[in-house]
Structure formats: structure tokens, C-alpha cells
Amino acid sequence: MMGRRLRQMRDMRECLHVGPQLQSYLDGECDPATVRRVAAHLEYCRKCGLELAAYREIKRALATHEQPADDAVARLRAFGEHLAGAGPEAEL
Ligand SMILES: [Zn+2]
């Protein structure tokens, strides 16, 4: 279906916008409009939800002077490459 395809494309564009904001969002450094936008996106985007969980894990590890979990680091690296244009087919 065309509508579904368009929606997926729009969601992907939203990921590109929201992805770079996740860290600031977690740190509470986003303006209210961005917080609403990120929160609304996280409602339905599992991928960005996982990124937020990864950021949270790394933040927790840094706070407790532990080594962050390898999978969290790897996931963030993959997400960064994904955003940098690794291609829309790149799955996490
Ligand atoms: Zn997303």
C-alpha cells in the first residue's frame, strides 16, 4: 500500500530528526517542543526506544564508573552509522 509506504518513510525521517536528540532528551536539555516531539515518537518507534535504553545504560555505567555493556555500545555505534547514511535497509 502506498499510504503505508509513505508513513514508513515519514517515520524514518522522524528517526533522523529524533535520533540525534535522544541524548539531550535523556539529559533533560531539550526545549519543551523537542521533548514533546521525541516523547511522541518514542510512543510508537521501538528502534528509537532501544537507542534511548542504550543511552540510559551508558549514562548509568558512566555514573557508576562501570564499563558500559558491550551490546549497548555496539547498538549505539550501529545507530550512528545508520543515521550517517548506512542505508535505509540497514537493520539494527
Ligand atoms: Zn525512531
PDB file of the backbone (N, CA, C, O) and the ligand in Angstrom, with CONECT records:
HET     ZN  A 101       1
ATOM      1  N   MET A   1       0.828  -1.216   0.000  1.00  0.00           N
ATOM      2  CA  MET A   1       0.000   0.000   0.000  1.00  0.00           C
ATOM      3  C   MET A   1       0.861   1.265   0.000  1.00  0.00           C
ATOM      4  O   MET A   1       1.861   1.366   0.711  1.00  0.00           O
ATOM      5  N   MET A   2       0.448   2.192  -0.796  1.00  0.00           N
ATOM      6  CA  MET A   2       1.198   3.443  -0.938  1.00  0.00           C
ATOM      7  C   MET A   2       1.197   4.226   0.381  1.00  0.00           C
ATOM      8  O   MET A   2       2.224   4.764   0.796  1.00  0.00           O
ATOM      9  N   GLY A   3       0.022   4.282   1.033  1.00  0.00           N
ATOM     10  CA  GLY A   3      -0.081   5.068   2.252  1.00  0.00           C
ATOM     11  C   GLY A   3       0.852   4.548   3.326  1.00  0.00           C
ATOM     12  O   GLY A   3       1.497   5.312   4.044  1.00  0.00           O
ATOM     13  N   ARG A   4       0.907   3.229   3.420  1.00  0.00           N
ATOM     14  CA  ARG A   4       1.760   2.610   4.422  1.00  0.00           C
ATOM     15  C   ARG A   4       3.227   2.921   4.138  1.00  0.00           C
ATOM     16  O   ARG A   4       4.012   3.199   5.045  1.00  0.00           O
ATOM     17  N   ARG A   5       3.571   2.865   2.859  1.00  0.00           N
ATOM     18  CA  ARG A   5       4.940   3.128   2.460  1.00  0.00           C
ATOM     19  C   ARG A   5       5.326   4.578   2.806  1.00  0.00           C
ATOM     20  O   ARG A   5       6.412   4.842   3.321  1.00  0.00           O
ATOM     21  N   LEU A   6       4.428   5.482   2.515  1.00  0.00           N
ATOM     22  CA  LEU A   6       4.691   6.891   2.817  1.00  0.00           C
ATOM     23  C   LEU A   6       4.857   7.090   4.316  1.00  0.00           C
ATOM     24  O   LEU A   6       5.705   7.860   4.768  1.00  0.00           O
ATOM     25  N   ARG A   7       4.039   6.390   5.069  1.00  0.00           N
ATOM     26  CA  ARG A   7       4.110   6.540   6.510  1.00  0.00           C
ATOM     27  C   ARG A   7       5.464   6.043   7.026  1.00  0.00           C
ATOM     28  O   ARG A   7       6.069   6.651   7.909  1.00  0.00           O
ATOM     29  N   GLN A   8       5.921   4.935   6.460  1.00  0.00           N
ATOM     30  CA  GLN A   8       7.218   4.411   6.878  1.00  0.00           C
ATOM     31  C   GLN A   8       8.331   5.398   6.557  1.00  0.00           C
ATOM     32  O   GLN A   8       9.254   5.599   7.347  1.00  0.00           O
ATOM     33  N   MET A   9       8.226   6.010   5.383  1.00  0.00           N
ATOM     34  CA  MET A   9       9.247   6.988   5.006  1.00  0.00           C
ATOM     35  C   MET A   9       9.223   8.176   5.958  1.00  0.00           C
ATOM     36  O   MET A   9      10.266   8.693   6.360  1.00  0.00           O
ATOM     37  N   ARG A  10       8.015   8.596   6.310  1.00  0.00           N
ATOM     38  CA  ARG A  10       7.907   9.732   7.223  1.00  0.00           C
ATOM     39  C   ARG A  10       8.477   9.361   8.594  1.00  0.00           C
ATOM     40  O   ARG A  10       9.167  10.159   9.228  1.00  0.00           O
ATOM     41  N   ASP A  11       8.176   8.137   9.039  1.00  0.00           N
ATOM     42  CA  ASP A  11       8.692   7.705  10.326  1.00  0.00           C
ATOM     43  C   ASP A  11      10.209   7.669  10.316  1.00  0.00           C
ATOM     44  O   ASP A  11      10.853   8.003  11.310  1.00  0.00           O
ATOM     45  N   MET A  12      10.776   7.260   9.187  1.00  0.00           N
ATOM     46  CA  MET A  12      12.227   7.178   9.089  1.00  0.00           C
ATOM     47  C   MET A  12      12.836   8.576   9.152  1.00  0.00           C
ATOM     48  O   MET A  12      13.870   8.788   9.785  1.00  0.00           O
ATOM     49  N   ARG A  13      12.172   9.533   8.482  1.00  0.00           N
ATOM     50  CA  ARG A  13      12.652  10.912   8.554  1.00  0.00           C
ATOM     51  C   ARG A  13      12.587  11.407   9.994  1.00  0.00           C
ATOM     52  O   ARG A  13      13.461  12.139  10.459  1.00  0.00           O
ATOM     53  N   GLU A  14      11.532  10.990  10.686  1.00  0.00           N
ATOM     54  CA  GLU A  14      11.373  11.397  12.081  1.00  0.00           C
ATOM     55  C   GLU A  14      12.505  10.812  12.928  1.00  0.00           C
ATOM     56  O   GLU A  14      13.025  11.478  13.823  1.00  0.00           O
ATOM     57  N   CYS A  15      12.880   9.569  12.642  1.00  0.00           N
ATOM     58  CA  CYS A  15      14.006   8.950  13.351  1.00  0.00           C
ATOM     59  C   CYS A  15      15.278   9.770  13.152  1.00  0.00           C
ATOM     60  O   CYS A  15      16.045   9.980  14.091  1.00  0.00           O
ATOM     61  N   LEU A  16      15.492  10.230  11.924  1.00  0.00           N
ATOM     62  CA  LEU A  16      16.698  11.013  11.632  1.00  0.00           C
ATOM     63  C   LEU A  16      16.699  12.303  12.442  1.00  0.00           C
ATOM     64  O   LEU A  16      17.751  12.808  12.833  1.00  0.00           O
ATOM     65  N   HIS A  17      15.513  12.820  12.683  1.00  0.00           N
ATOM     66  CA  HIS A  17      15.418  14.061  13.452  1.00  0.00           C
ATOM     67  C   HIS A  17      15.544  13.772  14.955  1.00  0.00           C
ATOM     68  O   HIS A  17      16.225  14.485  15.691  1.00  0.00           O
ATOM     69  N   VAL A  18      14.869  12.711  15.375  1.00  0.00           N
ATOM     70  CA  VAL A  18      14.800  12.405  16.806  1.00  0.00           C
ATOM     71  C   VAL A  18      16.100  11.771  17.312  1.00  0.00           C
ATOM     72  O   VAL A  18      16.544  12.060  18.423  1.00  0.00           O
ATOM     73  N   GLY A  19      16.703  10.914  16.499  1.00  0.00           N
ATOM     74  CA  GLY A  19      17.891  10.179  16.914  1.00  0.00           C
ATOM     75  C   GLY A  19      18.962  11.043  17.566  1.00  0.00           C
ATOM     76  O   GLY A  19      19.404  10.748  18.677  1.00  0.00           O
ATOM     77  N   PRO A  20      19.382  12.109  16.885  1.00  0.00           N
ATOM     78  CA  PRO A  20      20.443  12.954  17.460  1.00  0.00           C
ATOM     79  C   PRO A  20      20.027  13.673  18.742  1.00  0.00           C
ATOM     80  O   PRO A  20      20.873  14.156  19.495  1.00  0.00           O
ATOM     81  N   GLN A  21      18.684  13.740  18.987  1.00  0.00           N
ATOM     82  CA  GLN A  21      18.196  14.468  20.168  1.00  0.00           C
ATOM     83  C   GLN A  21      18.096  13.588  21.405  1.00  0.00           C
ATOM     84  O   GLN A  21      17.902  14.079  22.517  1.00  0.00           O
ATOM     85  N   LEU A  22      18.235  12.259  21.194  1.00  0.00           N
ATOM     86  CA  LEU A  22      17.930  11.346  22.301  1.00  0.00           C
ATOM     87  C   LEU A  22      18.801  11.595  23.527  1.00  0.00           C
ATOM     88  O   LEU A  22      18.331  11.541  24.663  1.00  0.00           O
ATOM     89  N   GLN A  23      20.068  11.867  23.276  1.00  0.00           N
ATOM     90  CA  GLN A  23      20.972  12.059  24.408  1.00  0.00           C
ATOM     91  C   GLN A  23      20.592  13.319  25.203  1.00  0.00           C
ATOM     92  O   GLN A  23      20.547  13.300  26.433  1.00  0.00           O
ATOM     93  N   SER A  24      20.323  14.403  24.480  1.00  0.00           N
ATOM     94  CA  SER A  24      19.891  15.632  25.145  1.00  0.00           C
ATOM     95  C   SER A  24      18.565  15.414  25.856  1.00  0.00           C
ATOM     96  O   SER A  24      18.331  15.928  26.951  1.00  0.00           O
ATOM     97  N   TYR A  25      17.701  14.638  25.205  1.00  0.00           N
ATOM     98  CA  TYR A  25      16.392  14.332  25.801  1.00  0.00           C
ATOM     99  C   TYR A  25      16.569  13.645  27.143  1.00  0.00           C
ATOM    100  O   TYR A  25      15.917  13.987  28.129  1.00  0.00           O
ATOM    101  N   LEU A  26      17.467  12.669  27.157  1.00  0.00           N
ATOM    102  CA  LEU A  26      17.719  11.918  28.383  1.00  0.00           C
ATOM    103  C   LEU A  26      18.352  12.811  29.447  1.00  0.00           C
ATOM    104  O   LEU A  26      18.092  12.654  30.639  1.00  0.00           O
ATOM    105  N   ASP A  27      19.184  13.746  29.002  1.00  0.00           N
ATOM    106  CA  ASP A  27      19.842  14.654  29.930  1.00  0.00           C
ATOM    107  C   ASP A  27      18.948  15.821  30.346  1.00  0.00           C
ATOM    108  O   ASP A  27      19.337  16.643  31.176  1.00  0.00           O
ATOM    109  N   GLY A  28      17.747  15.888  29.764  1.00  0.00           N
ATOM    110  CA  GLY A  28      16.814  16.962  30.095  1.00  0.00           C
ATOM    111  C   GLY A  28      17.247  18.307  29.549  1.00  0.00           C
ATOM    112  O   GLY A  28      16.955  19.349  30.135  1.00  0.00           O
ATOM    113  N   GLU A  29      17.953  18.279  28.410  1.00  0.00           N
ATOM    114  CA  GLU A  29      18.478  19.522  27.843  1.00  0.00           C
ATOM    115  C   GLU A  29      17.687  20.010  26.633  1.00  0.00           C
ATOM    116  O   GLU A  29      18.024  21.032  26.036  1.00  0.00           O
ATOM    117  N   CYS A  30      16.639  19.278  26.276  1.00  0.00           N
ATOM    118  CA  CYS A  30      15.833  19.686  25.119  1.00  0.00           C
ATOM    119  C   CYS A  30      14.810  20.739  25.531  1.00  0.00           C
ATOM    120  O   CYS A  30      14.363  20.794  26.676  1.00  0.00           O
ATOM    121  N   ASP A  31      14.454  21.584  24.539  1.00  0.00           N
ATOM    122  CA  ASP A  31      13.375  22.533  24.804  1.00  0.00           C
ATOM    123  C   ASP A  31      12.043  21.768  24.830  1.00  0.00           C
ATOM    124  O   ASP A  31      11.964  20.645  24.332  1.00  0.00           O
ATOM    125  N   PRO A  32      10.993  22.381  25.415  1.00  0.00           N
ATOM    126  CA  PRO A  32       9.719  21.659  25.596  1.00  0.00           C
ATOM    127  C   PRO A  32       9.146  21.109  24.295  1.00  0.00           C
ATOM    128  O   PRO A  32       8.585  20.014  24.292  1.00  0.00           O
ATOM    129  N   ALA A  33       9.272  21.834  23.202  1.00  0.00           N
ATOM    130  CA  ALA A  33       8.718  21.376  21.924  1.00  0.00           C
ATOM    131  C   ALA A  33       9.431  20.105  21.475  1.00  0.00           C
ATOM    132  O   ALA A  33       8.799  19.167  20.989  1.00  0.00           O
ATOM    133  N   THR A  34      10.750  20.084  21.640  1.00  0.00           N
ATOM    134  CA  THR A  34      11.520  18.905  21.247  1.00  0.00           C
ATOM    135  C   THR A  34      11.204  17.728  22.154  1.00  0.00           C
ATOM    136  O   THR A  34      11.101  16.592  21.691  1.00  0.00           O
ATOM    137  N   VAL A  35      11.052  17.994  23.437  1.00  0.00           N
ATOM    138  CA  VAL A  35      10.694  16.925  24.381  1.00  0.00           C
ATOM    139  C   VAL A  35       9.380  16.283  23.966  1.00  0.00           C
ATOM    140  O   VAL A  35       9.256  15.058  23.975  1.00  0.00           O
ATOM    141  N   ARG A  36       8.385  17.114  23.595  1.00  0.00           N
ATOM    142  CA  ARG A  36       7.100  16.568  23.165  1.00  0.00           C
ATOM    143  C   ARG A  36       7.248  15.746  21.896  1.00  0.00           C
ATOM    144  O   ARG A  36       6.642  14.685  21.752  1.00  0.00           O
ATOM    145  N   ARG A  37       8.056  16.246  20.985  1.00  0.00           N
ATOM    146  CA  ARG A  37       8.240  15.563  19.703  1.00  0.00           C
ATOM    147  C   ARG A  37       8.937  14.213  19.919  1.00  0.00           C
ATOM    148  O   ARG A  37       8.526  13.197  19.358  1.00  0.00           O
ATOM    149  N   VAL A  38       9.983  14.216  20.727  1.00  0.00           N
ATOM    150  CA  VAL A  38      10.717  12.981  20.992  1.00  0.00           C
ATOM    151  C   VAL A  38       9.822  11.988  21.731  1.00  0.00           C
ATOM    152  O   VAL A  38       9.788  10.805  21.392  1.00  0.00           O
ATOM    153  N   ALA A  39       9.099  12.472  22.740  1.00  0.00           N
ATOM    154  CA  ALA A  39       8.230  11.592  23.521  1.00  0.00           C
ATOM    155  C   ALA A  39       7.155  10.975  22.639  1.00  0.00           C
ATOM    156  O   ALA A  39       6.855   9.787  22.763  1.00  0.00           O
ATOM    157  N   ALA A  40       6.572  11.778  21.744  1.00  0.00           N
ATOM    158  CA  ALA A  40       5.529  11.277  20.842  1.00  0.00           C
ATOM    159  C   ALA A  40       6.118  10.217  19.912  1.00  0.00           C
ATOM    160  O   ALA A  40       5.475   9.205  19.632  1.00  0.00           O
ATOM    161  N   HIS A  41       7.315  10.445  19.446  1.00  0.00           N
ATOM    162  CA  HIS A  41       7.967   9.487  18.546  1.00  0.00           C
ATOM    163  C   HIS A  41       8.271   8.183  19.275  1.00  0.00           C
ATOM    164  O   HIS A  41       8.092   7.098  18.722  1.00  0.00           O
ATOM    165  N   LEU A  42       8.723   8.293  20.498  1.00  0.00           N
ATOM    166  CA  LEU A  42       9.076   7.097  21.275  1.00  0.00           C
ATOM    167  C   LEU A  42       7.855   6.240  21.574  1.00  0.00           C
ATOM    168  O   LEU A  42       7.979   5.052  21.871  1.00  0.00           O
ATOM    169  N   GLU A  43       6.661   6.853  21.493  1.00  0.00           N
ATOM    170  CA  GLU A  43       5.424   6.108  21.728  1.00  0.00           C
ATOM    171  C   GLU A  43       5.273   4.950  20.752  1.00  0.00           C
ATOM    172  O   GLU A  43       4.767   3.886  21.107  1.00  0.00           O
ATOM    173  N   TYR A  44       5.721   5.172  19.513  1.00  0.00           N
ATOM    174  CA  TYR A  44       5.497   4.127  18.504  1.00  0.00           C
ATOM    175  C   TYR A  44       6.775   3.609  17.863  1.00  0.00           C
ATOM    176  O   TYR A  44       6.732   2.614  17.139  1.00  0.00           O
ATOM    177  N   CYS A  45       7.920   4.262  18.110  1.00  0.00           N
ATOM    178  CA  CYS A  45       9.139   3.824  17.441  1.00  0.00           C
ATOM    179  C   CYS A  45       9.987   2.973  18.389  1.00  0.00           C
ATOM    180  O   CYS A  45      10.634   3.487  19.301  1.00  0.00           O
ATOM    181  N   ARG A  46       9.965   1.685  18.152  1.00  0.00           N
ATOM    182  CA  ARG A  46      10.700   0.756  19.001  1.00  0.00           C
ATOM    183  C   ARG A  46      12.206   0.956  18.848  1.00  0.00           C
ATOM    184  O   ARG A  46      12.966   0.809  19.805  1.00  0.00           O
ATOM    185  N   LYS A  47      12.617   1.288  17.643  1.00  0.00           N
ATOM    186  CA  LYS A  47      14.040   1.443  17.355  1.00  0.00           C
ATOM    187  C   LYS A  47      14.641   2.576  18.194  1.00  0.00           C
ATOM    188  O   LYS A  47      15.683   2.403  18.826  1.00  0.00           O
ATOM    189  N   CYS A  48      13.986   3.721  18.195  1.00  0.00           N
ATOM    190  CA  CYS A  48      14.491   4.841  18.977  1.00  0.00           C
ATOM    191  C   CYS A  48      14.352   4.556  20.475  1.00  0.00           C
ATOM    192  O   CYS A  48      15.141   5.043  21.285  1.00  0.00           O
ATOM    193  N   GLY A  49      13.335   3.758  20.832  1.00  0.00           N
ATOM    194  CA  GLY A  49      13.193   3.358  22.229  1.00  0.00           C
ATOM    195  C   GLY A  49      14.406   2.557  22.684  1.00  0.00           C
ATOM    196  O   GLY A  49      14.886   2.709  23.808  1.00  0.00           O
ATOM    197  N   LEU A  50      14.891   1.700  21.785  1.00  0.00           N
ATOM    198  CA  LEU A  50      16.083   0.910  22.106  1.00  0.00           C
ATOM    199  C   LEU A  50      17.315   1.808  22.216  1.00  0.00           C
ATOM    200  O   LEU A  50      18.185   1.581  23.056  1.00  0.00           O
ATOM    201  N   GLU A  51      17.381   2.816  21.371  1.00  0.00           N
ATOM    202  CA  GLU A  51      18.508   3.751  21.445  1.00  0.00           C
ATOM    203  C   GLU A  51      18.501   4.475  22.781  1.00  0.00           C
ATOM    204  O   GLU A  51      19.538   4.655  23.419  1.00  0.00           O
ATOM    205  N   LEU A  52      17.302   4.887  23.188  1.00  0.00           N
ATOM    206  CA  LEU A  52      17.189   5.595  24.455  1.00  0.00           C
ATOM    207  C   LEU A  52      17.636   4.679  25.594  1.00  0.00           C
ATOM    208  O   LEU A  52      18.316   5.118  26.522  1.00  0.00           O
ATOM    209  N   ALA A  53      17.252   3.411  25.515  1.00  0.00           N
ATOM    210  CA  ALA A  53      17.667   2.448  26.539  1.00  0.00           C
ATOM    211  C   ALA A  53      19.184   2.289  26.536  1.00  0.00           C
ATOM    212  O   ALA A  53      19.797   2.149  27.594  1.00  0.00           O
ATOM    213  N   ALA A  54      19.785   2.309  25.356  1.00  0.00           N
ATOM    214  CA  ALA A  54      21.238   2.173  25.254  1.00  0.00           C
ATOM    215  C   ALA A  54      21.937   3.395  25.857  1.00  0.00           C
ATOM    216  O   ALA A  54      22.917   3.257  26.589  1.00  0.00           O
ATOM    217  N   TYR A  55      21.428   4.589  25.546  1.00  0.00           N
ATOM    218  CA  TYR A  55      21.993   5.800  26.129  1.00  0.00           C
ATOM    219  C   TYR A  55      21.890   5.759  27.651  1.00  0.00           C
ATOM    220  O   TYR A  55      22.809   6.136  28.377  1.00  0.00           O
ATOM    221  N   ARG A  56      20.728   5.283  28.100  1.00  0.00           N
ATOM    222  CA  ARG A  56      20.483   5.229  29.540  1.00  0.00           C
ATOM    223  C   ARG A  56      21.479   4.285  30.208  1.00  0.00           C
ATOM    224  O   ARG A  56      22.005   4.576  31.282  1.00  0.00           O
ATOM    225  N   GLU A  57      21.726   3.155  29.558  1.00  0.00           N
ATOM    226  CA  GLU A  57      22.666   2.167  30.083  1.00  0.00           C
ATOM    227  C   GLU A  57      24.084   2.755  30.162  1.00  0.00           C
ATOM    228  O   GLU A  57      24.784   2.568  31.156  1.00  0.00           O
ATOM    229  N   ILE A  58      24.491   3.458  29.119  1.00  0.00           N
ATOM    230  CA  ILE A  58      25.835   4.041  29.095  1.00  0.00           C
ATOM    231  C   ILE A  58      25.949   5.143  30.151  1.00  0.00           C
ATOM    232  O   ILE A  58      26.960   5.257  30.843  1.00  0.00           O
ATOM    233  N   LYS A  59      24.901   5.941  30.257  1.00  0.00           N
ATOM    234  CA  LYS A  59      24.869   7.011  31.264  1.00  0.00           C
ATOM    235  C   LYS A  59      24.984   6.421  32.674  1.00  0.00           C
ATOM    236  O   LYS A  59      25.710   6.935  33.525  1.00  0.00           O
ATOM    237  N   ARG A  60      24.251   5.333  32.891  1.00  0.00           N
ATOM    238  CA  ARG A  60      24.281   4.674  34.203  1.00  0.00           C
ATOM    239  C   ARG A  60      25.678   4.126  34.483  1.00  0.00           C
ATOM    240  O   ARG A  60      26.205   4.256  35.588  1.00  0.00           O
ATOM    241  N   ALA A  61      26.265   3.508  33.452  1.00  0.00           N
ATOM    242  CA  ALA A  61      27.592   2.928  33.612  1.00  0.00           C
ATOM    243  C   ALA A  61      28.618   4.013  33.913  1.00  0.00           C
ATOM    244  O   ALA A  61      29.494   3.822  34.757  1.00  0.00           O
ATOM    245  N   LEU A  62      28.514   5.158  33.225  1.00  0.00           N
ATOM    246  CA  LEU A  62      29.446   6.257  33.459  1.00  0.00           C
ATOM    247  C   LEU A  62      29.295   6.788  34.879  1.00  0.00           C
ATOM    248  O   LEU A  62      30.278   7.100  35.551  1.00  0.00           O
ATOM    249  N   ALA A  63      28.035   6.884  35.325  1.00  0.00           N
ATOM    250  CA  ALA A  63      27.752   7.427  36.647  1.00  0.00           C
ATOM    251  C   ALA A  63      28.304   6.522  37.743  1.00  0.00           C
ATOM    252  O   ALA A  63      28.690   6.992  38.814  1.00  0.00           O
ATOM    253  N   THR A  64      28.337   5.227  37.466  1.00  0.00           N
ATOM    254  CA  THR A  64      28.792   4.279  38.483  1.00  0.00           C
ATOM    255  C   THR A  64      30.219   3.789  38.207  1.00  0.00           C
ATOM    256  O   THR A  64      30.723   2.877  38.861  1.00  0.00           O
ATOM    257  N   HIS A  65      30.852   4.432  37.210  1.00  0.00           N
ATOM    258  CA  HIS A  65      32.229   4.086  36.825  1.00  0.00           C
ATOM    259  C   HIS A  65      32.380   2.624  36.434  1.00  0.00           C
ATOM    260  O   HIS A  65      33.406   1.992  36.683  1.00  0.00           O
ATOM    261  N   GLU A  66      31.330   2.108  35.815  1.00  0.00           N
ATOM    262  CA  GLU A  66      31.399   0.758  35.271  1.00  0.00           C
ATOM    263  C   GLU A  66      31.647   0.846  33.774  1.00  0.00           C
ATOM    264  O   GLU A  66      31.466   1.891  33.150  1.00  0.00           O
ATOM    265  N   GLN A  67      32.062  -0.274  33.224  1.00  0.00           N
ATOM    266  CA  GLN A  67      32.162  -0.372  31.771  1.00  0.00           C
ATOM    267  C   GLN A  67      30.752  -0.553  31.217  1.00  0.00           C
ATOM    268  O   GLN A  67      30.030  -1.446  31.660  1.00  0.00           O
ATOM    269  N   PRO A  68      30.339   0.292  30.241  1.00  0.00           N
ATOM    270  CA  PRO A  68      29.016   0.068  29.669  1.00  0.00           C
ATOM    271  C   PRO A  68      28.938  -1.294  28.974  1.00  0.00           C
ATOM    272  O   PRO A  68      29.934  -1.803  28.460  1.00  0.00           O
ATOM    273  N   ALA A  69      27.746  -1.864  28.969  1.00  0.00           N
ATOM    274  CA  ALA A  69      27.557  -3.155  28.322  1.00  0.00           C
ATOM    275  C   ALA A  69      27.953  -3.071  26.853  1.00  0.00           C
ATOM    276  O   ALA A  69      27.626  -2.110  26.157  1.00  0.00           O
ATOM    277  N   ASP A  70      28.658  -4.094  26.403  1.00  0.00           N
ATOM    278  CA  ASP A  70      29.149  -4.108  25.024  1.00  0.00           C
ATOM    279  C   ASP A  70      28.017  -3.959  24.017  1.00  0.00           C
ATOM    280  O   ASP A  70      28.155  -3.257  23.016  1.00  0.00           O
ATOM    281  N   ASP A  71      26.900  -4.622  24.288  1.00  0.00           N
ATOM    282  CA  ASP A  71      25.817  -4.567  23.297  1.00  0.00           C
ATOM    283  C   ASP A  71      25.218  -3.170  23.213  1.00  0.00           C
ATOM    284  O   ASP A  71      24.760  -2.752  22.150  1.00  0.00           O
ATOM    285  N   ALA A  72      25.220  -2.447  24.328  1.00  0.00           N
ATOM    286  CA  ALA A  72      24.708  -1.079  24.299  1.00  0.00           C
ATOM    287  C   ALA A  72      25.608  -0.193  23.450  1.00  0.00           C
ATOM    288  O   ALA A  72      25.129   0.621  22.660  1.00  0.00           O
ATOM    289  N   VAL A  73      26.913  -0.357  23.619  1.00  0.00           N
ATOM    290  CA  VAL A  73      27.871   0.432  22.847  1.00  0.00           C
ATOM    291  C   VAL A  73      27.763   0.089  21.359  1.00  0.00           C
ATOM    292  O   VAL A  73      27.748   0.975  20.505  1.00  0.00           O
ATOM    293  N   ALA A  74      27.689  -1.206  21.068  1.00  0.00           N
ATOM    294  CA  ALA A  74      27.599  -1.659  19.680  1.00  0.00           C
ATOM    295  C   ALA A  74      26.323  -1.146  19.031  1.00  0.00           C
ATOM    296  O   ALA A  74      26.322  -0.763  17.861  1.00  0.00           O
ATOM    297  N   ARG A  75      25.234  -1.140  19.797  1.00  0.00           N
ATOM    298  CA  ARG A  75      23.952  -0.701  19.264  1.00  0.00           C
ATOM    299  C   ARG A  75      23.993   0.787  18.918  1.00  0.00           C
ATOM    300  O   ARG A  75      23.479   1.218  17.886  1.00  0.00           O
ATOM    301  N   LEU A  76      24.621   1.560  19.812  1.00  0.00           N
ATOM    302  CA  LEU A  76      24.715   2.986  19.550  1.00  0.00           C
ATOM    303  C   LEU A  76      25.581   3.267  18.336  1.00  0.00           C
ATOM    304  O   LEU A  76      25.285   4.154  17.535  1.00  0.00           O
ATOM    305  N   ARG A  77      26.659   2.495  18.212  1.00  0.00           N
ATOM    306  CA  ARG A  77      27.545   2.687  17.068  1.00  0.00           C
ATOM    307  C   ARG A  77      26.790   2.371  15.775  1.00  0.00           C
ATOM    308  O   ARG A  77      26.897   3.094  14.785  1.00  0.00           O
ATOM    309  N   ALA A  78      26.030   1.285  15.805  1.00  0.00           N
ATOM    310  CA  ALA A  78      25.252   0.898  14.623  1.00  0.00           C
ATOM    311  C   ALA A  78      24.214   1.959  14.296  1.00  0.00           C
ATOM    312  O   ALA A  78      23.976   2.272  13.130  1.00  0.00           O
ATOM    313  N   PHE A  79      23.608   2.503  15.324  1.00  0.00           N
ATOM    314  CA  PHE A  79      22.585   3.528  15.122  1.00  0.00           C
ATOM    315  C   PHE A  79      23.207   4.786  14.516  1.00  0.00           C
ATOM    316  O   PHE A  79      22.630   5.402  13.620  1.00  0.00           O
ATOM    317  N   GLY A  80      24.379   5.159  15.006  1.00  0.00           N
ATOM    318  CA  GLY A  80      25.078   6.323  14.464  1.00  0.00           C
ATOM    319  C   GLY A  80      25.405   6.137  12.997  1.00  0.00           C
ATOM    320  O   GLY A  80      25.248   7.056  12.193  1.00  0.00           O
ATOM    321  N   GLU A  81      25.862   4.939  12.651  1.00  0.00           N
ATOM    322  CA  GLU A  81      26.178   4.654  11.257  1.00  0.00           C
ATOM    323  C   GLU A  81      24.914   4.650  10.415  1.00  0.00           C
ATOM    324  O   GLU A  81      24.917   5.079   9.261  1.00  0.00           O
ATOM    325  N   HIS A  82      23.841   4.163  11.005  1.00  0.00           N
ATOM    326  CA  HIS A  82      22.556   4.146  10.325  1.00  0.00           C
ATOM    327  C   HIS A  82      22.127   5.578   9.996  1.00  0.00           C
ATOM    328  O   HIS A  82      21.691   5.865   8.880  1.00  0.00           O
ATOM    329  N   LEU A  83      22.255   6.463  10.970  1.00  0.00           N
ATOM    330  CA  LEU A  83      21.867   7.853  10.767  1.00  0.00           C
ATOM    331  C   LEU A  83      22.779   8.530   9.767  1.00  0.00           C
ATOM    332  O   LEU A  83      22.348   9.414   9.026  1.00  0.00           O
ATOM    333  N   ALA A  84      24.036   8.121   9.743  1.00  0.00           N
ATOM    334  CA  ALA A  84      25.009   8.752   8.855  1.00  0.00           C
ATOM    335  C   ALA A  84      24.796   8.316   7.406  1.00  0.00           C
ATOM    336  O   ALA A  84      25.509   8.772   6.512  1.00  0.00           O
ATOM    337  N   GLY A  85      23.828   7.443   7.171  1.00  0.00           N
ATOM    338  CA  GLY A  85      23.514   7.070   5.805  1.00  0.00           C
ATOM    339  C   GLY A  85      24.024   5.705   5.408  1.00  0.00           C
ATOM    340  O   GLY A  85      24.372   5.487   4.247  1.00  0.00           O
ATOM    341  N   ALA A  86      24.075   4.781   6.353  1.00  0.00           N
ATOM    342  CA  ALA A  86      24.473   3.415   6.028  1.00  0.00           C
ATOM    343  C   ALA A  86      23.452   2.784   5.094  1.00  0.00           C
ATOM    344  O   ALA A  86      23.724   1.756   4.473  1.00  0.00           O
ATOM    345  N   GLY A  87      22.289   3.392   4.994  1.00  0.00           N
ATOM    346  CA  GLY A  87      21.263   2.897   4.068  1.00  0.00           C
ATOM    347  C   GLY A  87      20.003   2.536   4.802  1.00  0.00           C
ATOM    348  O   GLY A  87      20.047   2.050   5.933  1.00  0.00           O
ATOM    349  N   PRO A  88      18.870   2.773   4.158  1.00  0.00           N
ATOM    350  CA  PRO A  88      17.581   2.515   4.819  1.00  0.00           C
ATOM    351  C   PRO A  88      17.348   1.042   5.100  1.00  0.00           C
ATOM    352  O   PRO A  88      16.495   0.702   5.919  1.00  0.00           O
ATOM    353  N   GLU A  89      18.092   0.153   4.434  1.00  0.00           N
ATOM    354  CA  GLU A  89      17.900  -1.278   4.643  1.00  0.00           C
ATOM    355  C   GLU A  89      18.681  -1.787   5.848  1.00  0.00           C
ATOM    356  O   GLU A  89      18.439  -2.900   6.315  1.00  0.00           O
ATOM    357  N   ALA A  90      19.612  -0.990   6.353  1.00  0.00           N
ATOM    358  CA  ALA A  90      20.421  -1.424   7.482  1.00  0.00           C
ATOM    359  C   ALA A  90      19.527  -1.619   8.701  1.00  0.00           C
ATOM    360  O   ALA A  90      18.912  -0.674   9.194  1.00  0.00           O
ATOM    361  N   GLU A  91      19.467  -2.829   9.167  1.00  0.00           N
ATOM    362  CA  GLU A  91      18.639  -3.105  10.344  1.00  0.00           C
ATOM    363  C   GLU A  91      19.513  -3.245  11.578  1.00  0.00           C
ATOM    364  O   GLU A  91      20.677  -3.637  11.497  1.00  0.00           O
ATOM    365  N   LEU A  92      18.934  -2.920  12.708  1.00  0.00           N
ATOM    366  CA  LEU A  92      19.717  -2.983  13.941  1.00  0.00           C
ATOM    367  C   LEU A  92      19.571  -4.354  14.565  1.00  0.00           C
ATOM    368  O   LEU A  92      20.154  -4.619  15.617  1.00  0.00           O
TER     369      LEU A  92
HETATM  370 ZN    ZN A 101      12.507   6.411  15.550  1.00  0.00          ZN2+
END
